[in-house]
Amino acid sequence: MVEHRPLSAIIAYAILALGVVMVAFPVYLAIIGSTHDAATVVRGNMPLSPGDHTLENYYRAIFVGGSRLAKEPVGTMLMNSFISAIGIAVGKILISILSAYAIVYYRFPFRMTAFWIIFITLMLPVEVRIYPTYKVVADLRLLDTYGGLILPLIASATGTLLFRQFFMTVPEELLEASRIDGAGPFRFFKDTLLPLSVTTMAALFVIQFIYGWNQYLWPLLITTQDSMQTIVTGIKKMLTTTDELAEWQIAMATAVLAMLPPVAVVIFMQRLFVRGLVETEK
C-alpha cells in the first residue's frame, strides 16, 4: 500500500514541474520567435509575448522558403520527411514481424544463431556502416531518391526482438487449434498473430516513425538536391554560417512545424503505444 506523505508529494511535483519547464520553455521560445520579425529576434531582447508576424512567417516558411542555402519551402521538406518516416516505420514493422515469426515458429538449422546475429547488429549504428552503405546506395543509383532515404534504414533488430518476445507469450494451444482447423502457416500468421500484434505494431510504429523523422546524417549524406532534403537537414541549412544574416524567425517557424507530425502521432496513438509497451499478457 502506498503511503500518502505530503512533503514527498510536494517534492515530487516540484521536480516534475521543473522538468516540464526545462523541456517546454525552449519550445515556447521557438513558438514566440516564429511570430516576430527578424530584427526583434536578432537584437537579443525578444519579448515573451507573441508578435504580429505569425501569418507572414509561416506563409514564407511553408510556401516560399528560407535563406539562400535553404531554397525549398518547408512544405516540400515536410513531405519528404513524412514519406521517409512512414516508409522506414512500415518497412521496419514488416521485416521485423516476418523475421520474428520465422525465428519463433520455424525450425531450421542455426535458427538461434541467426537471431543472435540480428541482435548483435544493435551495436552497429548507421554511423559505423555509413561508408559501405553509401557505396551500395550510390552503385544502385538511389541517391536523391526516396528509396535511398528509406531502404538502408528499414532493418530493425529492436523490432525483431520485440516481436519475438511477444510471439513467445502466445499460447501454444492457438497454434495447435489452427493446425486442427487446417490453417497453414500463412493463415495462422494472418488470422491469429496479426490481430494479436496490433498494440505491439502500434508501439513500434510510433518509435520508428520518430526515429525516421529525426534522421539527420543519412539524409544529409545522400541528398544533394534541395527538392529531396528533409526538414531536419533544412533547418540546419537555414542557420547559415556565412556573412548572410540567418532568418531566425523562419528557422523557428520551421522548427515548430517539424515538431508537429511526431507530436500528432504520439497523441493519436498514445493508448496503443502504452499498451504495446506495458502489456505482457495478450
CORKA-V328050 format. One record per residue. N is the residue number from 1. PSI is psi in whole degrees, -180 to 180 (NA if undefined). Layout:
BEGIN
((N PSI) (N PSI))
END
This chain:
BEGIN
((1 134) (2 125) (3 141) (4 108) (5 112) (6 -44) (7 -46) (8 -36) (9 -42) (10 -43) (11 -43) (12 -45) (13 -34) (14 -42) (15 -43) (16 -42) (17 -39) (18 -42) (19 -41) (20 -42) (21 -43) (22 -34) (23 -42) (24 -28) (25 -45) (26 -37) (27 -41) (28 -41) (29 -39) (30 -41) (31 -44) (32 -43) (33 -30) (34 -5) (35 -1) (36 170) (37 171) (38 -41) (39 -40) (40 -39) (41 -41) (42 -34) (43 -7) (44 -4) (45 52) (46 131) (47 161) (48 11) (49 153) (50 149) (51 -169) (52 22) (53 24) (54 -54) (55 -40) (56 -47) (57 -45) (58 -32) (59 -44) (60 -43) (61 -45) (62 -40) (63 -21) (64 -54) (65 169) (66 -122) (67 -177) (68 -30) (69 -11) (70 77) (71 -29) (72 142) (73 159) (74 -29) (75 -42) (76 -43) (77 -38) (78 -42) (79 -44) (80 -45) (81 -40) (82 -46) (83 -43) (84 -46) (85 -43) (86 -44) (87 -43) (88 -45) (89 -48) (90 -41) (91 -42) (92 -40) (93 -46) (94 -49) (95 -40) (96 -45) (97 -35) (98 -42) (99 -39) (100 -38) (101 -43) (102 -41) (103 -37) (104 -41) (105 -5) (106 145) (107 108) (108 159) (109 142) (110 33) (111 -50) (112 -30) (113 -43) (114 -40) (115 -45) (116 -32) (117 -43) (118 -43) (119 -38) (120 -27) (121 -11) (122 -25) (123 4) (124 86) (125 174) (126 -38) (127 -30) (128 -39) (129 27) (130 -42) (131 -53) (132 -35) (133 -43) (134 -40) (135 -44) (136 -45) (137 -41) (138 -42) (139 -31) (140 2) (141 45) (142 9) (143 143) (144 38) (145 160) (146 -33) (147 -41) (148 -33) (149 -32) (150 -52) (151 -43) (152 -11) (153 5) (154 -13) (155 137) (156 110) (157 -34) (158 -45) (159 -41) (160 -43) (161 -43) (162 -47) (163 -36) (164 -45) (165 -36) (166 -45) (167 -31) (168 -17) (169 -10) (170 127) (171 141) (172 -24) (173 -31) (174 -40) (175 -42) (176 -40) (177 -38) (178 -39) (179 -40) (180 -37) (181 -2) (182 16) (183 134) (184 -178) (185 -42) (186 -42) (187 -39) (188 -41) (189 -45) (190 -44) (191 -20) (192 -56) (193 -42) (194 -48) (195 -35) (196 -20) (197 9) (198 -48) (199 -37) (200 -43) (201 -39) (202 -44) (203 -44) (204 -36) (205 -45) (206 -47) (207 -47) (208 -29) (209 -45) (210 -38) (211 -47) (212 -37) (213 -37) (214 5) (215 133) (216 -53) (217 -47) (218 -50) (219 -35) (220 -33) (221 -40) (222 -4) (223 117) (224 -17) (225 137) (226 -31) (227 -13) (228 0) (229 149) (230 172) (231 -30) (232 -44) (233 -30) (234 -38) (235 -43) (236 -40) (237 -26) (238 -29) (239 81) (240 152) (241 12) (242 -170) (243 -16) (244 137) (245 127) (246 138) (247 87) (248 -34) (249 -35) (250 -39) (251 -40) (252 -38) (253 -40) (254 -41) (255 -40) (256 -45) (257 -34) (258 -26) (259 -22) (260 -49) (261 -47) (262 -40) (263 -42) (264 -42) (265 -44) (266 -42) (267 -47) (268 -23) (269 19) (270 -37) (271 -48) (272 -36) (273 -48) (274 -44) (275 -39) (276 -27) (277 -31) (278 -21) (279 134) (280 -25) (281 127) (282 NA))
END
